[in-house]
Amino acid sequence: LENATIELFSQLHWETANCYDENFGTNSTLGRETKGEVVLIPKLRTALHKLNPDIPTEAIQLAIEELTRDRSTLSLANANSQMYQLLKDGVKVSFKNDDGEDQTETVKVIDWNNPENNNFFLASQFWVTGEIYTRRADLVGFINGLPLVFIELKAHHKRLELAYKNNLTDYKQTIPQLFWYNAFIILSNGTKSRIGSLTAKWDHFSEWKKINSEGEEGIVSLDTIIRSTCEKTKLLDIVENFIFFYLAKGSLVKIIAKNHQYLGVNQAVTAVQQIKSNQGKLGVFWHTQGSGKSYSMVFFSQKVLRKVYGNWTFVIITDREDLDEQIYKNFAYAGAVTEIEKNVRAS
């Protein structure tokens, strides 16, 4: 199953390597000094120089230091949220220029618009050491040297839930630094596959059954979910536009779109881009009860704000006070609300 998955990533034009016998320190295979490091710094440095050709080397080094600094004092969700903002908006660094003056630059970490400007690398059998224990991850997908995709595979005859309860839960406790950067997690036994965020309980890991809005499916479940979420353009789209965080009972929760939300929102965004030829009509995005209507609204607004030129205003009409409160908070935490509450909520 692992070999078939690696071959699939190769078909999607990822660089791949088996890292079971990886060397560390001098003449290291991937540039890691120890198994405790989870960022592939040589790949990261090369990518940052490529994406920021006019920014001094000193600023690039400061950005690398910020991206790789220890975040073990934070909760896993808070560390991940911090990293996510750096990925999306870049790393702001301050330094002295050649004239001795203070200079501030924002270092771009990922080129969201041009997939081929980024480095996509899949490591299999990837060793990571935490404070006490060493673990070996099945598959880790790196973009520009940062481990954004985690894939745990089980034998086809084993219950998929065991990948969550026995493996993922242990990894998050023993090698948490690997998940500071994580965008999403895929669990699969080949015939069944689910995707979720690092804060998601098992019940919130969801299937991903359709590759596109035409209903295309892969040969098996794993084939479908990899082609749907790890093809370069789709992966960048999901990471940039279909993730947000919110507070629930004092804890930070990370939300990643489900299959129907991803496909439906993208159709709605396409309608916005064609709004003139559509004569202002965008269509209807129909949801059943409990299918994540407010989340779809956030994903839609978030993507329009980042990807469609214009000074946009979104009007949301609700029929209940508690629903209005919930949707407002979702928008606020996603960064889609930039004004104070009394200015944007009508009573």
The 8 nearest C-alpha neighbors of each residue, nearest first, counted from 0:
[[1, 3, 2, 4, 189, 154, 152, 188],
 [2, 0, 4, 3, 5, 152, 137, 138],
 [1, 3, 5, 4, 0, 6, 7, 123],
 [2, 4, 6, 0, 1, 5, 7, 8],
 [5, 3, 7, 1, 6, 2, 0, 8],
 [6, 4, 2, 8, 7, 3, 1, 9],
 [7, 5, 9, 3, 4, 8, 2, 10],
 [6, 8, 4, 10, 9, 5, 3, 11],
 [9, 7, 11, 5, 10, 6, 13, 4],
 [10, 8, 6, 12, 13, 11, 7, 5],
 [9, 11, 7, 12, 8, 6, 13, 5],
 [10, 12, 8, 9, 13, 230, 7, 231],
 [13, 11, 9, 10, 8, 14, 119, 231],
 [12, 14, 9, 119, 8, 120, 11, 15],
 [13, 15, 120, 121, 119, 12, 9, 16],
 [16, 14, 121, 120, 122, 13, 9, 5],
 [15, 17, 122, 18, 123, 121, 14, 120],
 [16, 18, 123, 19, 122, 124, 15, 20],
 [19, 17, 21, 124, 20, 125, 123, 16],
 [18, 20, 124, 21, 17, 125, 126, 123],
 [21, 19, 18, 22, 17, 124, 28, 126],
 [20, 22, 18, 28, 19, 23, 27, 29],
 [23, 21, 27, 28, 20, 24, 26, 29],
 [24, 22, 27, 32, 31, 33, 25, 21],
 [25, 23, 32, 27, 26, 31, 33, 22],
 [24, 26, 27, 23, 32, 22, 30, 31],
 [27, 25, 24, 28, 23, 22, 30, 29],
 [26, 28, 23, 22, 30, 24, 25, 29],
 [27, 29, 22, 21, 30, 26, 23, 31],
 [30, 28, 31, 27, 39, 21, 41, 22],
 [31, 29, 27, 28, 41, 39, 32, 40],
 [32, 30, 33, 29, 23, 36, 27, 24],
 [31, 33, 24, 23, 30, 36, 27, 34],
 [34, 32, 35, 31, 23, 36, 24, 128],
 [35, 33, 127, 128, 36, 126, 31, 32],
 [34, 36, 128, 33, 127, 129, 37, 32],
 [37, 35, 34, 33, 38, 31, 32, 127],
 [36, 38, 177, 35, 39, 127, 176, 146],
 [39, 37, 145, 40, 144, 36, 146, 67],
 [38, 40, 144, 42, 41, 43, 30, 29],
 [39, 41, 43, 42, 38, 44, 144, 30],
 [42, 40, 44, 43, 39, 30, 45, 144],
 [43, 41, 144, 45, 40, 44, 39, 143],
 [42, 44, 144, 40, 143, 46, 41, 45],
 [45, 43, 41, 47, 46, 42, 40, 48],
 [44, 46, 42, 48, 43, 47, 41, 49],
 [45, 47, 49, 43, 44, 48, 143, 50],
 [48, 46, 50, 44, 49, 45, 51, 108],
 [49, 47, 51, 45, 46, 52, 50, 44],
 [48, 50, 46, 47, 51, 52, 45, 116],
 [49, 51, 47, 48, 46, 52, 107, 110],
 [52, 50, 48, 54, 49, 53, 47, 107],
 [51, 53, 48, 54, 49, 50, 55, 47],
 [54, 52, 51, 55, 48, 50, 56, 49],
 [53, 55, 51, 52, 58, 56, 59, 104],
 [56, 54, 57, 58, 53, 59, 52, 96],
 [55, 57, 59, 58, 60, 54, 48, 61],
 [56, 58, 60, 55, 59, 61, 94, 54],
 [57, 59, 61, 60, 56, 55, 62, 92],
 [60, 58, 56, 62, 57, 61, 63, 55],
 [59, 61, 63, 57, 62, 58, 56, 64],
 [62, 60, 58, 64, 63, 59, 65, 57],
 [61, 63, 65, 59, 60, 64, 90, 66],
 [64, 62, 60, 66, 65, 61, 67, 59],
 [63, 65, 61, 67, 62, 66, 68, 60],
 [64, 66, 62, 68, 63, 67, 61, 90],
 [65, 67, 63, 64, 68, 62, 82, 85],
 [68, 66, 64, 65, 63, 69, 38, 70],
 [69, 67, 65, 64, 66, 70, 63, 71],
 [68, 70, 71, 67, 72, 176, 65, 66],
 [71, 69, 72, 73, 78, 68, 176, 179],
 [70, 72, 73, 69, 74, 176, 78, 75],
 [73, 71, 70, 74, 69, 78, 75, 77],
 [74, 72, 71, 70, 78, 77, 75, 76],
 [73, 75, 77, 76, 78, 72, 71, 70],
 [74, 76, 78, 77, 79, 73, 179, 175],
 [75, 77, 79, 74, 78, 251, 80, 198],
 [78, 76, 80, 74, 79, 75, 73, 81],
 [77, 79, 75, 81, 179, 80, 76, 73],
 [78, 80, 179, 76, 82, 77, 81, 180],
 [81, 79, 77, 83, 82, 78, 76, 84],
 [82, 80, 78, 79, 83, 84, 77, 85],
 [81, 83, 85, 79, 80, 84, 180, 86],
 [82, 84, 80, 86, 85, 81, 79, 87],
 [83, 85, 87, 86, 81, 82, 88, 80],
 [86, 84, 89, 82, 90, 83, 88, 87],
 [87, 85, 83, 84, 89, 108, 88, 82],
 [88, 86, 84, 85, 89, 83, 239, 109],
 [87, 89, 85, 84, 86, 90, 107, 108],
 [90, 88, 107, 85, 106, 108, 86, 105],
 [91, 89, 106, 105, 85, 62, 92, 107],
 [90, 92, 105, 104, 106, 89, 103, 93],
 [93, 91, 104, 103, 105, 90, 58, 62],
 [92, 94, 103, 102, 104, 101, 91, 95],
 [95, 93, 102, 101, 96, 103, 92, 58],
 [96, 94, 101, 99, 100, 102, 97, 93],
 [97, 95, 99, 98, 100, 102, 94, 101],
 [96, 98, 99, 95, 100, 101, 55, 102],
 [99, 97, 96, 100, 95, 101, 102, 94],
 [100, 98, 95, 96, 97, 101, 94, 102],
 [101, 99, 95, 98, 96, 102, 97, 94],
 [100, 102, 95, 94, 96, 99, 93, 103],
 [101, 103, 94, 93, 95, 96, 100, 104],
 [104, 102, 93, 92, 94, 101, 91, 105],
 [105, 103, 92, 91, 106, 93, 102, 58],
 [104, 106, 91, 90, 89, 92, 107, 103],
 [105, 107, 90, 89, 104, 91, 108, 51],
 [106, 108, 89, 109, 105, 50, 51, 90],
 [107, 109, 89, 86, 47, 106, 110, 90],
 [110, 108, 111, 107, 86, 117, 143, 50],
 [109, 111, 112, 113, 116, 117, 114, 108],
 [112, 110, 109, 113, 235, 114, 239, 236],
 [111, 113, 110, 114, 235, 232, 116, 236],
 [112, 114, 115, 116, 110, 111, 117, 232],
 [115, 113, 116, 117, 232, 231, 112, 111],
 [114, 116, 117, 113, 118, 231, 110, 119],
 [117, 115, 114, 113, 110, 118, 50, 49],
 [118, 116, 115, 114, 143, 119, 110, 109],
 [117, 119, 143, 142, 120, 116, 46, 115],
 [120, 118, 142, 13, 141, 14, 117, 143],
 [119, 121, 14, 141, 13, 15, 140, 118],
 [120, 122, 140, 15, 139, 141, 14, 16],
 [123, 121, 139, 16, 138, 15, 17, 125],
 [122, 124, 138, 17, 125, 137, 18, 16],
 [125, 123, 137, 19, 18, 136, 135, 17],
 [124, 126, 136, 135, 123, 18, 122, 19],
 [127, 125, 135, 134, 34, 124, 136, 128],
 [128, 126, 34, 134, 35, 133, 135, 125],
 [129, 127, 133, 35, 34, 132, 134, 174],
 [128, 130, 174, 132, 131, 173, 133, 35],
 [129, 131, 132, 128, 173, 174, 35, 133],
 [132, 130, 129, 133, 173, 128, 174, 134],
 [131, 133, 129, 128, 173, 130, 134, 174],
 [134, 132, 128, 127, 129, 135, 126, 131],
 [133, 135, 127, 126, 128, 136, 132, 170],
 [136, 134, 126, 125, 124, 127, 137, 133],
 [137, 135, 125, 124, 138, 126, 134, 139],
 [136, 138, 124, 123, 151, 150, 135, 125],
 [139, 137, 123, 150, 122, 136, 149, 124],
 [140, 138, 149, 122, 148, 121, 150, 146],
 [139, 141, 121, 148, 146, 120, 147, 149],
 [142, 140, 146, 145, 120, 144, 147, 119],
 [141, 143, 119, 145, 144, 118, 120, 147],
 [144, 142, 118, 43, 145, 42, 46, 117],
 [143, 145, 39, 43, 42, 141, 142, 38],
 [144, 146, 141, 38, 142, 143, 147, 39],
 [147, 145, 141, 140, 180, 148, 181, 139],
 [146, 148, 181, 182, 180, 141, 145, 140],
 [149, 147, 140, 183, 139, 181, 146, 182],
 [150, 148, 139, 184, 138, 185, 140, 183],
 [149, 151, 185, 138, 186, 184, 139, 137],
 [150, 152, 186, 137, 185, 187, 162, 138],
 [153, 151, 187, 188, 186, 150, 137, 154],
 [152, 154, 188, 187, 155, 157, 162, 159],
 [153, 155, 188, 157, 156, 152, 0, 189],
 [154, 156, 188, 157, 189, 153, 190, 158],
 [155, 157, 154, 158, 188, 153, 159, 190],
 [158, 156, 154, 155, 159, 153, 188, 161],
 [159, 157, 160, 161, 156, 162, 188, 155],
 [160, 158, 161, 162, 188, 157, 187, 153],
 [159, 161, 163, 162, 158, 164, 201, 165],
 [162, 160, 164, 163, 159, 165, 158, 166],
 [163, 161, 166, 160, 159, 165, 164, 167],
 [162, 164, 167, 161, 160, 166, 165, 168],
 [165, 163, 161, 168, 162, 166, 160, 167],
 [166, 164, 161, 162, 163, 168, 167, 169],
 [165, 167, 162, 169, 168, 163, 164, 170],
 [166, 168, 163, 170, 169, 171, 162, 165],
 [167, 169, 171, 170, 166, 164, 163, 165],
 [168, 170, 172, 166, 167, 171, 173, 165],
 [171, 169, 167, 173, 172, 174, 168, 166],
 [170, 172, 175, 168, 169, 174, 173, 167],
 [171, 173, 169, 170, 175, 174, 168, 167],
 [172, 174, 170, 129, 171, 175, 169, 132],
 [175, 173, 129, 170, 176, 171, 172, 177],
 [174, 176, 171, 177, 178, 172, 173, 170],
 [177, 175, 179, 178, 174, 37, 71, 129],
 [176, 178, 175, 179, 37, 174, 180, 146],
 [179, 177, 181, 180, 176, 175, 171, 79],
 [178, 180, 79, 176, 78, 177, 181, 75],
 [181, 179, 178, 147, 79, 146, 82, 182],
 [180, 182, 147, 178, 183, 179, 148, 146],
 [183, 181, 147, 148, 238, 180, 196, 184],
 [184, 182, 196, 148, 181, 195, 149, 197],
 [183, 185, 149, 195, 194, 150, 196, 148],
 [184, 186, 194, 150, 193, 149, 151, 187],
 [185, 187, 151, 193, 192, 150, 152, 194],
 [188, 186, 192, 152, 189, 191, 153, 159],
 [189, 187, 153, 155, 154, 152, 191, 190],
 [188, 190, 221, 187, 191, 155, 220, 192],
 [189, 191, 220, 188, 219, 221, 155, 192],
 [192, 190, 220, 189, 187, 188, 221, 193],
 [193, 191, 187, 186, 221, 220, 206, 188],
 [194, 192, 206, 205, 186, 204, 185, 187],
 [193, 195, 185, 204, 205, 184, 186, 206],
 [196, 194, 204, 184, 183, 199, 205, 255],
 [195, 197, 183, 199, 198, 184, 253, 255],
 [196, 198, 199, 195, 183, 184, 253, 178],
 [199, 197, 196, 253, 252, 200, 76, 195],
 [200, 198, 196, 203, 197, 195, 201, 204],
 [199, 201, 203, 202, 198, 204, 195, 197],
 [200, 202, 203, 204, 199, 163, 160, 164],
 [203, 201, 200, 204, 205, 199, 160, 195],
 [204, 202, 201, 200, 199, 205, 195, 196],
 [205, 203, 195, 194, 201, 193, 202, 199],
 [206, 204, 193, 194, 203, 195, 207, 257],
 [205, 207, 193, 208, 192, 194, 204, 258],
 [208, 206, 258, 224, 209, 205, 193, 257],
 [207, 209, 206, 223, 216, 210, 224, 258],
 [208, 210, 214, 216, 211, 215, 207, 223],
 [211, 209, 227, 215, 216, 223, 214, 226],
 [212, 210, 213, 209, 214, 215, 262, 227],
 [211, 213, 214, 262, 210, 209, 215, 263],
 [214, 212, 211, 215, 210, 209, 216, 262],
 [213, 215, 209, 212, 211, 216, 210, 208],
 [216, 214, 210, 209, 213, 211, 217, 212],
 [217, 215, 209, 223, 210, 214, 208, 218],
 [218, 216, 223, 222, 219, 220, 215, 210],
 [217, 219, 222, 216, 223, 220, 221, 190],
 [220, 218, 222, 217, 221, 190, 223, 189],
 [219, 221, 223, 190, 222, 191, 192, 189],
 [222, 220, 189, 224, 223, 219, 192, 225],
 [221, 223, 217, 219, 225, 220, 224, 218],
 [224, 222, 217, 220, 226, 221, 216, 225],
 [223, 225, 227, 221, 226, 207, 222, 228],
 [226, 224, 229, 227, 228, 222, 223, 221],
 [225, 227, 223, 230, 224, 229, 228, 222],
 [228, 226, 210, 224, 225, 223, 229, 230],
 [227, 229, 234, 225, 233, 226, 230, 224],
 [230, 228, 234, 225, 226, 231, 227, 233],
 [229, 231, 226, 233, 232, 234, 11, 228],
 [230, 232, 234, 233, 229, 114, 235, 11],
 [233, 231, 235, 234, 230, 114, 236, 229],
 [232, 234, 236, 230, 235, 231, 228, 237],
 [235, 233, 229, 231, 228, 237, 236, 232],
 [234, 236, 238, 232, 237, 233, 239, 111],
 [237, 235, 233, 239, 234, 238, 240, 232],
 [238, 236, 241, 234, 240, 235, 239, 233],
 [237, 239, 235, 236, 240, 241, 234, 242],
 [240, 238, 236, 237, 235, 241, 87, 242],
 [239, 241, 302, 237, 236, 238, 242, 301],
 [242, 240, 237, 256, 298, 255, 238, 239],
 [243, 241, 255, 254, 240, 238, 256, 237],
 [242, 244, 333, 254, 253, 255, 241, 245],
 [245, 243, 253, 252, 254, 332, 333, 251],
 [244, 246, 332, 252, 251, 329, 247, 253],
 [247, 245, 251, 250, 249, 252, 248, 244],
 [248, 246, 250, 249, 251, 245, 252, 244],
 [249, 247, 250, 246, 251, 252, 245, 325],
 [248, 250, 247, 246, 251, 252, 245, 77],
 [251, 249, 247, 246, 248, 252, 245, 76],
 [250, 252, 246, 245, 76, 247, 244, 253],
 [253, 251, 245, 244, 198, 246, 250, 254],
 [254, 252, 244, 198, 243, 196, 245, 255],
 [255, 253, 243, 242, 244, 252, 196, 256],
 [254, 256, 242, 241, 196, 257, 195, 253],
 [257, 255, 241, 260, 261, 242, 258, 254],
 [256, 258, 260, 259, 261, 255, 205, 207],
 [257, 259, 207, 261, 260, 262, 256, 209],
 [260, 258, 262, 261, 257, 263, 256, 264],
 [261, 259, 263, 257, 258, 262, 264, 295],
 [260, 262, 258, 264, 259, 263, 256, 265],
 [261, 263, 259, 265, 260, 264, 212, 258],
 [264, 262, 260, 266, 265, 261, 259, 267],
 [265, 263, 267, 266, 261, 299, 262, 260],
 [264, 266, 268, 267, 262, 263, 269, 261],
 [265, 267, 269, 263, 264, 268, 270, 262],
 [266, 268, 264, 270, 265, 269, 263, 271],
 [269, 267, 271, 265, 270, 266, 264, 272],
 [270, 268, 272, 266, 271, 267, 265, 273],
 [269, 271, 267, 273, 268, 281, 272, 274],
 [272, 270, 274, 268, 273, 269, 267, 281],
 [271, 273, 269, 270, 274, 268, 307, 275],
 [274, 272, 270, 271, 275, 276, 277, 269],
 [273, 275, 271, 277, 279, 272, 276, 270],
 [276, 274, 278, 277, 273, 279, 272, 271],
 [275, 277, 278, 274, 273, 279, 280, 270],
 [278, 276, 274, 275, 279, 280, 273, 281],
 [279, 277, 275, 276, 280, 274, 281, 273],
 [278, 280, 274, 277, 275, 281, 276, 271],
 [281, 279, 277, 278, 282, 274, 270, 271],
 [280, 282, 270, 279, 271, 267, 283, 277],
 [283, 281, 280, 284, 267, 270, 277, 279],
 [282, 284, 285, 281, 267, 280, 286, 263],
 [285, 283, 286, 263, 282, 267, 264, 266],
 [284, 286, 283, 287, 292, 263, 282, 290],
 [287, 285, 290, 292, 288, 284, 291, 289],
 [286, 288, 290, 289, 285, 292, 291, 284],
 [287, 289, 290, 286, 291, 292, 285, 293],
 [288, 290, 291, 287, 292, 286, 293, 294],
 [291, 289, 288, 287, 292, 286, 260, 259],
 [290, 292, 294, 293, 289, 295, 286, 260],
 [291, 293, 295, 294, 290, 286, 296, 289],
 [292, 294, 296, 295, 291, 326, 297, 329],
 [295, 293, 297, 291, 296, 292, 298, 329],
 [294, 296, 298, 292, 297, 293, 260, 299],
 [295, 297, 293, 299, 294, 298, 300, 292],
 [296, 298, 294, 300, 295, 299, 330, 301],
 [299, 297, 295, 301, 241, 296, 300, 302],
 [300, 298, 296, 302, 297, 301, 264, 295],
 [301, 299, 303, 297, 302, 298, 304, 296],
 [300, 302, 298, 304, 299, 303, 297, 335],
 [301, 303, 305, 240, 299, 304, 300, 306],
 [302, 304, 307, 300, 306, 305, 301, 299],
 [303, 305, 301, 302, 306, 300, 307, 311],
 [306, 304, 302, 303, 307, 301, 308, 240],
 [305, 307, 303, 302, 304, 308, 301, 268],
 [308, 306, 303, 304, 305, 309, 272, 302],
 [307, 309, 306, 310, 304, 305, 303, 311],
 [308, 310, 311, 307, 304, 303, 312, 306],
 [311, 309, 312, 308, 304, 307, 303, 313],
 [312, 310, 309, 313, 304, 303, 308, 300],
 [311, 313, 314, 310, 300, 309, 304, 315],
 [314, 312, 315, 311, 300, 296, 335, 336],
 [313, 315, 316, 312, 343, 344, 311, 317],
 [316, 314, 313, 317, 323, 326, 296, 327],
 [315, 317, 314, 318, 323, 319, 345, 322],
 [318, 316, 319, 323, 315, 322, 320, 326],
 [317, 319, 316, 320, 322, 323, 321, 315],
 [320, 318, 322, 321, 317, 323, 324, 316],
 [321, 319, 323, 322, 324, 318, 317, 325],
 [322, 320, 324, 323, 319, 325, 326, 318],
 [323, 321, 325, 319, 324, 320, 326, 317],
 [322, 324, 320, 326, 321, 325, 317, 327],
 [325, 323, 321, 327, 322, 326, 320, 328],
 [326, 324, 322, 328, 323, 327, 321, 329],
 [325, 327, 329, 323, 328, 324, 293, 322],
 [326, 328, 324, 330, 329, 325, 323, 331],
 [329, 327, 331, 325, 330, 326, 332, 324],
 [330, 328, 326, 332, 327, 331, 333, 245],
 [331, 329, 333, 335, 327, 328, 332, 336],
 [330, 332, 336, 328, 334, 333, 329, 335],
 [333, 331, 334, 245, 329, 330, 328, 244],
 [332, 334, 330, 243, 331, 335, 329, 244],
 [333, 335, 331, 332, 336, 330, 337, 301],
 [334, 336, 330, 333, 331, 301, 337, 300],
 [337, 335, 331, 334, 330, 338, 333, 339],
 [336, 338, 335, 334, 339, 331, 340, 343],
 [339, 337, 336, 342, 340, 343, 341, 331],
 [340, 338, 342, 341, 337, 343, 336, 344],
 [339, 341, 342, 343, 344, 338, 327, 336],
 [342, 340, 343, 344, 339, 345, 338, 346],
 [343, 341, 340, 339, 344, 338, 345, 337],
 [342, 344, 340, 341, 345, 338, 339, 336],
 [345, 343, 341, 340, 342, 346, 327, 323],
 [344, 346, 343, 341, 342, 340, 316, 323],
 [345, 344, 341, 320, 343, 323, 342, 340]]
